[in-house]
Amino acid sequence: MVSPEEEKPAAADSVTDARKVVGYLVRPESSEYIAIMDVLEGSVTDLTVAEVAVALVAAGMRLHARLVEKRLDALKDMGAVSFRSDTSHARRYAEILPRNWRYTASPAGRHVQRFYRQVLAGTVTVREIPIVSLSRIVSHLEQLAAALGAGEPDASLLDATVLDAVSSVFTSHDDLDAALVGAEDALIGLADRFDLDEEHTNDLKGLLVDYATRVAAELDSGSARAAAALAVLRPWFGLLAQAAVDASQARDLIAAGALSASRGGRAEDWEGLCAWFDARTGRAARFSLRLVRALPGMHANLRRLHSSAGTASTRSRALALARAVLTPEIGVQIFQAAVGDHSWRKLYGQADEDDMGRNPSWRGGPQVPVPTLLRTAGRSGPRGRGAAPRDDTKAKAQVAEARARRQAGHQRALAAVLAALPGQQLDEAAARAALAALMAAARAAATGPRRTGTSGGLACTLVHTGSGTGILNAPTWRVLLPGRIPLFHRPGQRPSAAALAALAGTTTTNDPSAHATLRITPHTGPNTPDNGTSPLVARQEGAA
């Protein structure tokens, strides 16, 4: 079985030259590659490295000749350019070096560069969808279906009138498809965005209104008629394609394989036309669906712009009215025009007094009780000065006291560990502090017979003896270290004299293991380890 790693080179080698050519558009130095390809694509003759550098300076990009040569070599490897070495007049070795080669854009490179300039680099402009082209397609297809659909397929019935209709069908279809694809791309680009400004939102609104009311309906009905006519003409697809090739002036070159037939000269072109006009999955059906899906996006942008413009709330409308009536000359007329046709309400209540004048001031007007819902839930935020910050001095003191208490307990545990002899039983707190340092030492790398680790201000050195079993003893559990003895001490200091005296006469050897092995087991009795009877659980701390 072949592994995925072994399959990668084969997949990389299978990339064709046509796909490799596109690579210069996505490289970090793509601007330099594009400028060089512009020079080569616009030149009639082959150019040397020096001539390309001079043309780049004229275009506004200054590159050193060595860098231009490096970029041309990369383009040559990608298949975007081709070169030739002019040896007809070479008299010295220097004249056949790569800097004297003459470069030109390859056919694939020209296609990629034109695709970039025409599609990627330019701004997409939405053309009007030519409904006339759609009607021309439908009328010619229906004429062909009426003329050919009655009898059996016969090449003798395909006269010049039929061939002219076929040519008109595919020419009009190219125009219709290009315009519809451009409109569809623009629609997708606008409908998928929520942050459109007012201008782009109006563009989207115009696209939807125009196409939804006119173009979509025309496309649906025209596609249905075209699909019905193509269903009648399906047995004639092969004969129509062959007749289009026979009527071509380049039929000999097409037969030899030097040229491809124009659209309509292959049966696949007619099958593609059927797929384009399909009522469920065709281009026109997909465009209509995208129109429907773009409506929620347009409504969301319109609501957002409407609310952000300050015209959606009652307060903003009231402020706008107040600013408008400040005009001394026509302020009264503006106010009367705004509220004269409606009963005046303040805070959603009706005033009881009717003799307060035509335009009473807000402060001097009639009083209206505030409704309960507005009084209880109408406040939108705090008023006046903000509340003072909460006094958390007591909580901070409690946290500091707890931290100091934990630190004092930890220091007592460290003192108990340092005062104990190897293998002596410790209390629970001291044993846990020692276990943390022991596990750090077990994961550390060995230096000769020793390995040292530090945790929480306590260091542990594991001495490799090769025989015997070291032990860390706690009230309810213990840690066994086969072939090693743990010594606890302060970081950067030696173990105590008592601990070293307890190990007097012990033979040490170099530790060959990458990590130390320790065994954790419940406490079953005295300090003597029960290696044969205790249920031991082995654990590799280096891998934990």
WOURBEL-V440942 format. One record per residue. N is the residue number from 1. RES is the residue in one letter. OMEGA is omega in radians with two decimals (none if undefined). NEAR is the number of other ideal C-beta (glycine too) atoms within 8 Angstrom. D_CENTER is the distance of its C-alpha to the mean C-alpha in whole Angstrom. Layout:
N_RES_OMEGA_NEAR_D_CENTER / N_RES_OMEGA_NEAR_D_CENTER
//
This chain:
1_M_-3.08_2_35 / 2_V_3.14_4_32 / 3_S_3.11_6_29 / 4_P_-3.14_5_26 / 5_E_3.14_5_27 / 6_E_-3.13_8_29 / 7_E_-3.05_9_27 / 8_K_3.12_8_25 / 9_P_3.12_7_27 / 10_A_3.12_8_28 / 11_A_3.13_8_25 / 12_A_-3.14_7_24 / 13_D_-3.10_6_28 / 14_S_3.13_6_27 / 15_V_-3.11_7_25 / 16_T_-3.14_6_27 / 17_D_-3.10_7_28 / 18_A_3.11_7_26 / 19_R_3.12_7_23 / 20_K_-3.09_10_23 / 21_V_-3.09_15_24 / 22_V_-3.06_8_21 / 23_G_-3.09_8_20 / 24_Y_3.11_15_21 / 25_L_-3.06_11_19 / 26_V_3.08_6_16 / 27_R_3.11_8_18 / 28_P_3.14_3_19 / 29_E_-3.03_7_22 / 30_S_-3.13_10_21 / 31_S_3.12_7_23 / 32_E_3.11_11_26 / 33_Y_-3.11_15_26 / 34_I_3.11_12_25 / 35_A_3.11_11_28 / 36_I_3.13_14_30 / 37_M_3.05_16_29 / 38_D_3.14_11_30 / 39_V_-3.11_13_34 / 40_L_-3.10_14_34 / 41_E_-3.14_11_33 / 42_G_-3.12_5_36 / 43_S_3.11_10_39 / 44_V_-3.11_2_41 / 45_T_3.05_5_43 / 46_D_-3.05_9_41 / 47_L_3.01_12_40 / 48_T_3.13_11_41 / 49_V_-3.14_14_39 / 50_A_3.14_8_41 / 51_E_3.08_8_41 / 52_V_3.12_15_37 / 53_A_3.11_12_37 / 54_V_3.11_8_40 / 55_A_3.09_11_38 / 56_L_3.08_14_35 / 57_V_3.10_9_37 / 58_A_3.12_6_38 / 59_A_3.09_9_35 / 60_G_3.12_4_34 / 61_M_-3.11_9_32 / 62_R_3.11_4_34 / 63_L_3.10_10_34 / 64_H_-3.09_6_36 / 65_A_3.12_10_38 / 66_R_3.10_6_37 / 67_L_3.09_9_33 / 68_V_3.11_14_33 / 69_E_3.11_11_35 / 70_K_3.13_8_32 / 71_R_3.12_13_30 / 72_L_3.08_14_32 / 73_D_3.11_9_32 / 74_A_3.10_10_29 / 75_L_3.09_14_28 / 76_K_3.12_12_32 / 77_D_3.12_6_30 / 78_M_-3.14_10_27 / 79_G_-3.13_11_30 / 80_A_3.12_15_29 / 81_V_3.02_13_32 / 82_S_-3.08_8_36 / 83_F_3.02_11_39 / 84_R_3.13_7_42 / 85_S_-3.10_8_45 / 86_D_-3.11_8_48 / 87_T_-3.09_7_51 / 88_S_-3.13_4_54 / 89_H_-3.11_6_55 / 90_A_3.10_8_54 / 91_R_3.14_4_56 / 92_R_3.14_5_55 / 93_Y_-3.10_5_52 / 94_A_-3.09_6_50 / 95_E_3.10_10_50 / 96_I_3.08_8_48 / 97_L_-3.10_8_45 / 98_P_-3.12_7_41 / 99_R_3.10_9_42 / 100_N_3.06_12_44 / 101_W_3.12_11_42 / 102_R_-3.01_11_41 / 103_Y_3.01_14_38 / 104_T_-3.14_12_37 / 105_A_3.09_11_33 / 106_S_3.11_11_33 / 107_P_3.11_5_33 / 108_A_3.10_11_29 / 109_G_3.10_16_29 / 110_R_3.13_10_30 / 111_H_-3.12_9_28 / 112_V_-3.12_14_25 / 113_Q_3.11_14_26 / 114_R_3.07_9_27 / 115_F_3.12_9_24 / 116_Y_-3.08_11_22 / 117_R_-3.04_10_25 / 118_Q_-3.03_7_25 / 119_V_-3.00_7_22 / 120_L_-3.03_7_19 / 121_A_-3.08_6_21 / 122_G_3.07_7_23 / 123_T_-3.11_3_23 / 124_V_3.09_8_23 / 125_T_-3.09_5_26 / 126_V_3.08_8_27 / 127_R_3.05_8_30 / 128_E_-3.14_5_32 / 129_I_-3.06_11_32 / 130_P_3.07_10_36 / 131_I_3.11_9_37 / 132_V_3.11_6_40 / 133_S_3.10_11_39 / 134_L_3.14_13_38 / 135_S_3.10_9_42 / 136_R_3.10_11_43 / 137_I_-3.08_14_41 / 138_V_-3.10_12_42 / 139_S_3.13_8_46 / 140_H_3.12_13_46 / 141_L_3.12_14_44 / 142_E_3.07_10_47 / 143_Q_3.10_9_50 / 144_L_3.13_15_49 / 145_A_3.13_12_49 / 146_A_-3.08_8_52 / 147_A_-3.01_8_54 / 148_L_-3.01_13_53 / 149_G_-3.05_7_52 / 150_A_-3.05_4_55 / 151_G_3.10_6_56 / 152_E_3.12_3_55 / 153_P_-3.10_9_53 / 154_D_-3.10_7_56 / 155_A_-3.11_8_55 / 156_S_-3.14_4_58 / 157_L_-3.08_9_56 / 158_L_-3.12_9_54 / 159_D_-3.10_6_55 / 160_A_3.13_6_54 / 161_T_3.11_6_53 / 162_V_-3.13_14_51 / 163_L_3.06_12_49 / 164_D_3.10_8_49 / 165_A_3.11_11_47 / 166_V_3.13_14_45 / 167_S_3.13_10_44 / 168_S_3.14_10_43 / 169_V_-3.05_15_41 / 170_F_3.07_13_39 / 171_T_3.12_8_39 / 172_S_3.14_14_38 / 173_H_3.08_13_35 / 174_D_3.13_9_33 / 175_D_-3.13_10_34 / 176_L_-3.10_13_33 / 177_D_-3.14_10_30 / 178_A_3.14_9_28 / 179_A_-3.11_12_29 / 180_L_3.10_13_27 / 181_V_3.11_9_24 / 182_G_3.11_12_24 / 183_A_3.13_14_25 / 184_E_3.10_11_22 / 185_D_3.11_9_19 / 186_A_3.12_11_20 / 187_L_3.13_14_21 / 188_I_-3.12_9_17 / 189_G_3.14_9_16 / 190_L_-3.05_14_18 / 191_A_-3.10_12_18 / 192_D_-3.10_6_15 / 193_R_3.10_10_15 / 194_F_-3.03_7_17 / 195_D_3.14_4_18 / 196_L_3.04_9_20 / 197_D_-3.04_6_23 / 198_E_-3.11_6_26 / 199_E_-3.12_6_27 / 200_H_3.06_10_24 / 201_T_3.08_13_24 / 202_N_3.07_8_28 / 203_D_3.12_9_26 / 204_L_3.12_16_24 / 205_K_3.11_10_28 / 206_G_3.09_8_30 / 207_L_-3.07_14_28 / 208_L_-3.08_12_28 / 209_V_-3.09_8_32 / 210_D_-3.05_9_33 / 211_Y_-3.10_14_31 / 212_A_-3.08_9_31 / 213_T_-3.01_7_35 / 214_R_-2.97_9_36 / 215_V_-3.09_10_34 / 216_A_3.12_12_32 / 217_A_3.12_8_36 / 218_E_-3.14_10_37 / 219_L_-3.14_14_34 / 220_D_-3.11_11_35 / 221_S_3.13_8_39 / 222_G_3.12_13_39 / 223_S_3.13_14_36 / 224_A_3.13_9_39 / 225_R_3.13_11_42 / 226_A_3.12_12_40 / 227_A_3.11_13_39 / 228_A_3.13_9_43 / 229_A_3.12_13_44 / 230_L_3.08_13_42 / 231_A_3.09_8_43 / 232_V_-3.06_9_46 / 233_L_-3.05_15_46 / 234_R_3.10_9_44 / 235_P_-3.08_5_47 / 236_W_-3.02_10_47 / 237_F_-3.11_11_44 / 238_G_3.14_8_46 / 239_L_3.12_11_49 / 240_L_3.12_14_47 / 241_A_3.14_15_44 / 242_Q_3.12_9_47 / 243_A_3.10_13_49 / 244_A_3.10_15_47 / 245_V_-3.13_12_47 / 246_D_-3.13_7_50 / 247_A_-3.12_8_51 / 248_S_3.09_11_48 / 249_Q_-3.14_3_50 / 250_A_-3.06_7_48 / 251_R_3.12_10_49 / 252_D_3.11_6_50 / 253_L_3.10_8_47 / 254_I_3.13_14_45 / 255_A_3.12_7_47 / 256_A_3.14_6_47 / 257_G_3.14_5_43 / 258_A_3.13_5_43 / 259_L_3.04_7_41 / 260_S_-3.14_5_39 / 261_A_3.07_11_41 / 262_S_-3.07_8_40 / 263_R_-3.04_7_38 / 264_G_3.14_14_40 / 265_G_3.08_12_42 / 266_R_3.10_8_40 / 267_A_3.11_8_40 / 268_E_3.10_6_36 / 269_D_3.12_12_36 / 270_W_3.07_15_38 / 271_E_3.07_9_36 / 272_G_3.08_8_33 / 273_L_3.08_12_35 / 274_C_3.12_12_36 / 275_A_3.14_9_32 / 276_W_-3.09_11_31 / 277_F_3.13_12_34 / 278_D_-3.03_11_33 / 279_A_-3.10_8_33 / 280_R_-3.05_5_31 / 281_T_-3.11_6_28 / 282_G_-3.11_13_29 / 283_R_-3.14_9_27 / 284_A_3.13_13_29 / 285_A_3.12_13_29 / 286_R_3.12_10_25 / 287_F_3.12_14_25 / 288_S_3.10_11_28 / 289_L_3.12_8_25 / 290_R_3.04_12_22 / 291_L_-3.13_13_25 / 292_V_-3.12_7_26 / 293_R_3.13_9_22 / 294_A_-3.11_14_22 / 295_L_3.10_9_25 / 296_P_3.10_7_23 / 297_G_3.10_14_21 / 298_M_3.13_13_24 / 299_H_3.13_8_26 / 300_A_3.11_9_23 / 301_N_3.12_13_23 / 302_L_3.10_10_27 / 303_R_3.14_8_27 / 304_R_3.14_9_25 / 305_L_-3.13_10_27 / 306_H_-3.14_9_30 / 307_S_-3.14_8_30 / 308_S_3.12_6_29 / 309_A_3.08_7_31 / 310_G_-3.12_7_34 / 311_T_-3.03_7_36 / 312_A_-3.06_7_35 / 313_S_3.10_7_37 / 314_T_-3.14_5_41 / 315_R_-3.14_6_41 / 316_S_3.09_10_39 / 317_R_3.12_9_42 / 318_A_3.11_8_45 / 319_L_3.09_8_44 / 320_A_3.09_10_43 / 321_L_3.13_11_47 / 322_A_3.09_8_48 / 323_R_-3.11_7_47 / 324_A_-3.08_10_48 / 325_V_3.07_10_52 / 326_L_3.12_7_52 / 327_T_-3.06_8_54 / 328_P_-3.00_4_58 / 329_E_-3.01_4_59 / 330_I_-3.12_6_57 / 331_G_-3.12_11_55 / 332_V_3.13_8_57 / 333_Q_3.12_7_57 / 334_I_-3.13_12_53 / 335_F_-3.14_11_54 / 336_Q_3.12_10_56 / 337_A_-3.10_6_54 / 338_A_-3.01_8_51 / 339_V_-3.05_7_53 / 340_G_-3.10_6_56 / 341_D_-3.09_3_55 / 342_H_3.07_5_54 / 343_S_-3.05_4_56 / 344_W_-3.14_6_55 / 345_R_3.08_9_53 / 346_K_-3.13_8_52 / 347_L_3.07_8_50 / 348_Y_3.08_5_50 / 349_G_-3.12_10_54 / 350_Q_3.11_6_56 / 351_A_-3.11_12_59 / 352_D_-3.09_5_63 / 353_E_3.12_6_65 / 354_D_-3.05_5_65 / 355_D_-3.10_4_67 / 356_M_-3.12_9_65 / 357_G_-3.05_5_65 / 358_R_-3.08_4_62 / 359_N_3.13_6_60 / 360_P_3.09_9_60 / 361_S_-3.14_5_58 / 362_W_-3.11_5_55 / 363_R_-3.09_4_57 / 364_G_-3.12_6_60 / 365_G_-3.13_10_59 / 366_P_-3.13_9_60 / 367_Q_-3.12_4_59 / 368_V_3.10_10_57 / 369_P_-3.13_5_56 / 370_V_3.13_7_52 / 371_P_-3.04_9_51 / 372_T_-3.10_5_50 / 373_L_3.11_7_46 / 374_L_-3.12_10_46 / 375_R_-3.07_7_48 / 376_T_-3.03_6_46 / 377_A_-3.06_5_42 / 378_G_-3.12_7_42 / 379_R_-3.06_5_42 / 380_S_-3.10_3_38 / 381_G_-3.13_4_38 / 382_P_3.10_5_41 / 383_R_3.08_4_43 / 384_G_-3.08_3_45 / 385_R_-3.14_2_45 / 386_G_-3.13_4_42 / 387_A_3.13_4_44 / 388_A_3.13_4_45 / 389_P_-3.10_4_43 / 390_R_3.12_4_44 / 391_D_-3.12_5_46 / 392_D_3.13_6_45 / 393_T_-3.13_6_47 / 394_K_3.13_7_49 / 395_A_3.10_7_46 / 396_K_3.12_8_45 / 397_A_3.12_8_49 / 398_Q_3.12_8_48 / 399_V_3.13_8_45 / 400_A_3.12_8_47 / 401_E_3.11_8_50 / 402_A_3.12_8_48 / 403_R_3.12_8_46 / 404_A_3.12_8_49 / 405_R_3.11_8_51 / 406_R_3.14_8_48 / 407_Q_3.11_8_49 / 408_A_3.09_8_52 / 409_G_3.12_9_52 / 410_H_3.12_12_50 / 411_Q_3.08_8_52 / 412_R_3.12_10_55 / 413_A_3.10_13_53 / 414_L_3.13_13_53 / 415_A_3.12_8_56 / 416_A_3.13_12_57 / 417_V_-3.11_13_55 / 418_L_-3.13_11_57 / 419_A_-3.08_6_60 / 420_A_3.07_10_60 / 421_L_3.10_7_61 / 422_P_-3.14_12_59 / 423_G_-3.13_7_59 / 424_Q_-3.12_8_61 / 425_Q_3.13_6_59 / 426_L_3.02_13_57 / 427_D_-2.99_9_56 / 428_E_-3.10_9_53 / 429_A_3.14_11_51 / 430_A_-3.14_14_53 / 431_A_3.13_14_52 / 432_R_3.07_10_48 / 433_A_3.11_15_48 / 434_A_-3.14_15_49 / 435_L_3.12_11_47 / 436_A_3.10_11_44 / 437_A_3.14_16_46 / 438_L_3.14_15_47 / 439_M_3.06_12_43 / 440_A_3.11_12_42 / 441_A_3.14_16_45 / 442_A_3.13_15_44 / 443_R_-3.07_9_41 / 444_A_3.11_9_42 / 445_A_-3.10_5_43 / 446_A_3.02_13_47 / 447_T_-3.04_6_49 / 448_G_3.12_6_52 / 449_P_-3.01_10_53 / 450_R_2.93_12_51 / 451_R_-3.00_14_48 / 452_T_3.05_11_47 / 453_G_-3.08_14_44 / 454_T_3.09_10_44 / 455_S_3.05_10_43 / 456_G_3.12_8_44 / 457_G_3.12_7_47 / 458_L_3.11_16_48 / 459_A_3.11_14_49 / 460_C_3.08_17_49 / 461_T_3.09_12_51 / 462_L_-3.13_18_51 / 463_V_-3.11_13_54 / 464_H_3.13_14_54 / 465_T_-3.13_13_58 / 466_G_3.12_6_57 / 467_S_-3.10_4_59 / 468_G_-3.10_6_60 / 469_T_3.02_9_57 / 470_G_-3.05_12_56 / 471_I_2.94_12_56 / 472_L_-2.95_13_54 / 473_N_3.06_11_56 / 474_A_-3.11_14_55 / 475_P_-3.05_8_57 / 476_T_-3.14_6_55 / 477_W_3.10_10_53 / 478_R_3.13_12_53 / 479_V_3.13_11_51 / 480_L_-3.11_14_53 / 481_L_-3.13_16_52 / 482_P_3.07_7_54 / 483_G_-3.11_9_55 / 484_R_3.12_12_54 / 485_I_3.13_12_56 / 486_P_3.05_15_53 / 487_L_-3.10_13_55 / 488_F_-3.12_13_53 / 489_H_3.08_13_54 / 490_R_3.11_8_52 / 491_P_3.13_8_49 / 492_G_-3.13_4_51 / 493_Q_3.10_6_55 / 494_R_3.04_4_57 / 495_P_-3.11_8_58 / 496_S_-3.13_8_61 / 497_A_3.14_5_64 / 498_A_3.12_7_65 / 499_A_3.12_13_62 / 500_L_3.12_11_63 / 501_A_3.14_7_66 / 502_A_-3.13_8_65 / 503_L_-3.12_11_63 / 504_A_3.12_6_66 / 505_G_3.14_4_67 / 506_T_-3.14_8_64 / 507_T_3.13_6_63 / 508_T_3.09_8_59 / 509_T_3.13_8_57 / 510_N_-3.11_7_54 / 511_D_-3.08_13_51 / 512_P_-3.02_4_49 / 513_S_3.07_7_46 / 514_A_3.12_5_43 / 515_H_3.12_10_43 / 516_A_3.12_13_46 / 517_T_3.09_12_47 / 518_L_-3.11_12_48 / 519_R_3.14_12_49 / 520_I_-3.09_9_49 / 521_T_3.07_12_52 / 522_P_3.13_7_54 / 523_H_-3.06_10_57 / 524_T_-3.11_6_60 / 525_G_-3.14_5_63 / 526_P_-3.06_3_64 / 527_N_-3.11_8_62 / 528_T_-3.11_5_63 / 529_P_3.12_9_60 / 530_D_-3.04_8_60 / 531_N_-3.07_8_58 / 532_G_-3.02_4_60 / 533_T_-3.07_4_60 / 534_S_3.06_10_57 / 535_P_-3.06_4_54 / 536_L_3.07_8_52 / 537_V_-3.12_7_48 / 538_A_-3.12_6_47 / 539_R_3.06_9_43 / 540_Q_-3.08_8_42 / 541_E_3.13_12_41 / 542_G_3.14_9_39 / 543_A_-3.06_5_36 / 544_A_none_5_36
//
